[in-house]
Every structure is written in structure tokens, then in C-alpha cells.
Amino acid sequence: MKLLPFALGVGVGYVLGARAGRERYEQLSRAYRRVADNPQVQAAAGVAQAKAGEAVHAAVTVAKEKVAPSSQPGHEPAAPGRSVGSNGR
């Protein structure tokens, strides 16, 4: 989760730094680090990460319920995109 913002910051910093020179790159790098190290930003990132984890867990649970075979004997789920005919297949 932390890799994407870091990679984005590095990419933007590299492009802008290459155009404006090393001094501007260092200035952007320091500004990014100040924001990234801010306790409020860290707290918000932690909350977002926790909520994302909860959403993934809920999605996995729903997916497992939809994929799990039925408890009815002799019942086979239809293949995706295919309807079940009158003989049960």
C-alpha cells in the first residue's frame, strides 16, 4: 500500500528534478518527505489501509459464498454464462 505513493513521488520527483536540476529535485524530495512523515498523514494512511483490508475480507467472504457448492445432493452449479436445463444440467 505504501509502495504506490512512494513510486509516484519518485517518478514525479525524477521528471521534475531532471528538468529543473538537482536543487529542485532535492527541494521536492524534502517536501514529499515532510508530508509523508506527518503524523496526521500516517494516521490517515493507517485508517485507509484498515478499511481496504476490511473491504477485501468482505469481498473474499462474498466470493467464497458464491463459489461454494450447494448443499443439495445431486446439484451441480451451472458453468458461468450457461443456464441450467430441465434435467438439472
HELIX and SHEET records of a PDB file:
HELIX    1   1 LEU A    3  ALA A   20  1                                  18    
HELIX    2   2 ARG A   22  ASP A   37  1                                  16    
HELIX    3   3 PRO A   39  VAL A   67  1                                  29    
END                                                                             
